[in-house]
Amino acid sequence: MDSDAILVIGLFLGVLAIPALLNSFSEGAPPRSAAILVMIASVLIVVALYQKPSGYRIADIPGVIVKVIGRVIN
């Protein structure tokens, strides 16, 4: 798996963690599943950053997401 796909998966899991965090805090429950999602997303993003020597700029991320989605669809 290349670094672009790892980055997109990490970002996707990070976005999924937001509703889980909000749900846990609104119910007063400990955010265990959300914390696990955040940790997995963080690890995936860090791995993607280490695998790509030139790194990612913020402006590059939408293009990377579109490129990975395009590869999945085709």
CYANA upper distance limits for C-alpha pairs under 8 A (distance plus 0.5 A):
  1 MET  CA      5 ALA  CA      7.09
  1 MET  CA      6 ILE  CA      7.49
  2 ASP  CA      6 ILE  CA      7.00
  3 SER  CA      7 LEU  CA      6.56
  3 SER  CA     47 VAL  CA      8.15
  3 SER  CA     48 ALA  CA      5.07
  3 SER  CA     49 LEU  CA      7.89
  3 SER  CA     51 GLN  CA      6.43
  3 SER  CA     52 LYS  CA      6.82
  4 ASP  CA      8 VAL  CA      6.79
  4 ASP  CA     48 ALA  CA      7.38
  4 ASP  CA     64 VAL  CA      6.79
  4 ASP  CA     65 ILE  CA      8.31
  4 ASP  CA     68 VAL  CA      7.39
  5 ALA  CA      9 ILE  CA      6.65
  5 ALA  CA     68 VAL  CA      6.55
  6 ILE  CA     10 GLY  CA      6.61
  6 ILE  CA     44 LEU  CA      6.47
  6 ILE  CA     45 ILE  CA      7.40
  6 ILE  CA     47 VAL  CA      8.10
  6 ILE  CA     48 ALA  CA      6.19
  7 LEU  CA     11 LEU  CA      6.64
  7 LEU  CA     44 LEU  CA      6.89
  7 LEU  CA     45 ILE  CA      5.62
  7 LEU  CA     48 ALA  CA      5.84
  7 LEU  CA     49 LEU  CA      8.26
  8 VAL  CA     12 PHE  CA      6.54
  8 VAL  CA     64 VAL  CA      8.12
  8 VAL  CA     65 ILE  CA      6.49
  8 VAL  CA     68 VAL  CA      7.91
  9 ILE  CA     13 LEU  CA      6.67
  9 ILE  CA     41 ALA  CA      8.07
  9 ILE  CA     44 LEU  CA      7.92
 10 GLY  CA     14 GLY  CA      6.61
 10 GLY  CA     40 ILE  CA      7.79
 10 GLY  CA     41 ALA  CA      4.73
 10 GLY  CA     42 SER  CA      7.24
 10 GLY  CA     43 VAL  CA      8.21
 10 GLY  CA     44 LEU  CA      5.51
 10 GLY  CA     45 ILE  CA      5.83
 11 LEU  CA     15 VAL  CA      6.72
 11 LEU  CA     41 ALA  CA      6.99
 11 LEU  CA     45 ILE  CA      7.65
 12 PHE  CA     16 LEU  CA      6.77
 12 PHE  CA     41 ALA  CA      8.35
 13 LEU  CA     17 ALA  CA      6.73
 13 LEU  CA     37 LEU  CA      6.77
 13 LEU  CA     38 VAL  CA      7.79
 13 LEU  CA     40 ILE  CA      8.15
 13 LEU  CA     41 ALA  CA      5.94
 14 GLY  CA     18 ILE  CA      7.46
 14 GLY  CA     37 LEU  CA      7.26
 14 GLY  CA     38 VAL  CA      6.25
 14 GLY  CA     41 ALA  CA      5.81
 14 GLY  CA     42 SER  CA      8.12
 15 VAL  CA     19 PRO  CA      8.39
 16 LEU  CA     20 ALA  CA      7.47
 16 LEU  CA     37 LEU  CA      8.22
 17 ALA  CA     21 LEU  CA      6.54
 17 ALA  CA     34 ALA  CA      5.64
 17 ALA  CA     35 ALA  CA      8.15
 17 ALA  CA     37 LEU  CA      6.19
 17 ALA  CA     38 VAL  CA      6.60
 18 ILE  CA     22 LEU  CA      6.76
 18 ILE  CA     34 ALA  CA      8.04
 19 PRO  CA     23 ASN  CA      6.51
 20 ALA  CA     24 SER  CA      6.67
 20 ALA  CA     31 PRO  CA      7.97
 20 ALA  CA     33 SER  CA      7.87
 20 ALA  CA     34 ALA  CA      5.77
 21 LEU  CA     25 PHE  CA      6.69
 21 LEU  CA     31 PRO  CA      6.47
 21 LEU  CA     34 ALA  CA      5.88
 21 LEU  CA     35 ALA  CA      8.26
 22 LEU  CA     26 SER  CA      6.56
 23 ASN  CA     27 GLU  CA      6.72
 24 SER  CA     28 GLY  CA      6.52
 24 SER  CA     29 ALA  CA      5.58
 24 SER  CA     30 PRO  CA      6.67
 24 SER  CA     31 PRO  CA      5.66
 24 SER  CA     34 ALA  CA      8.48
 25 PHE  CA     29 ALA  CA      6.77
 25 PHE  CA     30 PRO  CA      7.83
 25 PHE  CA     31 PRO  CA      7.59
 31 PRO  CA     35 ALA  CA      6.41
 32 ARG  CA     36 ILE  CA      6.79
 33 SER  CA     37 LEU  CA      6.75
 34 ALA  CA     38 VAL  CA      6.66
 35 ALA  CA     39 MET  CA      6.67
 36 ILE  CA     40 ILE  CA      6.67
 37 LEU  CA     41 ALA  CA      6.52
 38 VAL  CA     42 SER  CA      6.49
 39 MET  CA     43 VAL  CA      6.68
 40 ILE  CA     44 LEU  CA      6.70
 41 ALA  CA     45 ILE  CA      6.67
 42 SER  CA     46 VAL  CA      6.65
 43 VAL  CA     47 VAL  CA      6.58
 44 LEU  CA     48 ALA  CA      6.67
 45 ILE  CA     49 LEU  CA      6.72
 46 VAL  CA     50 TYR  CA      6.72
 47 VAL  CA     51 GLN  CA      6.62
 48 ALA  CA     52 LYS  CA      6.89
 49 LEU  CA     53 PRO  CA      8.09
 49 LEU  CA     55 GLY  CA      6.11
 49 LEU  CA     56 TYR  CA      7.52
 50 TYR  CA     55 GLY  CA      8.04
 52 LYS  CA     56 TYR  CA      8.33
 56 TYR  CA     60 ASP  CA      6.78
 56 TYR  CA     61 ILE  CA      7.59
 57 ARG  CA     61 ILE  CA      7.38
 59 ALA  CA     63 GLY  CA      8.47
 60 ASP  CA     64 VAL  CA      6.76
 61 ILE  CA     65 ILE  CA      6.68
 62 PRO  CA     66 VAL  CA      6.75
 63 GLY  CA     67 LYS  CA      6.56
 64 VAL  CA     68 VAL  CA      6.66
 65 ILE  CA     69 ILE  CA      6.64
 66 VAL  CA     70 GLY  CA      6.47
 67 LYS  CA     71 ARG  CA      6.78
 68 VAL  CA     72 VAL  CA      6.79
 69 ILE  CA     73 ILE  CA      6.66
 70 GLY  CA     74 ASN  CA      6.67
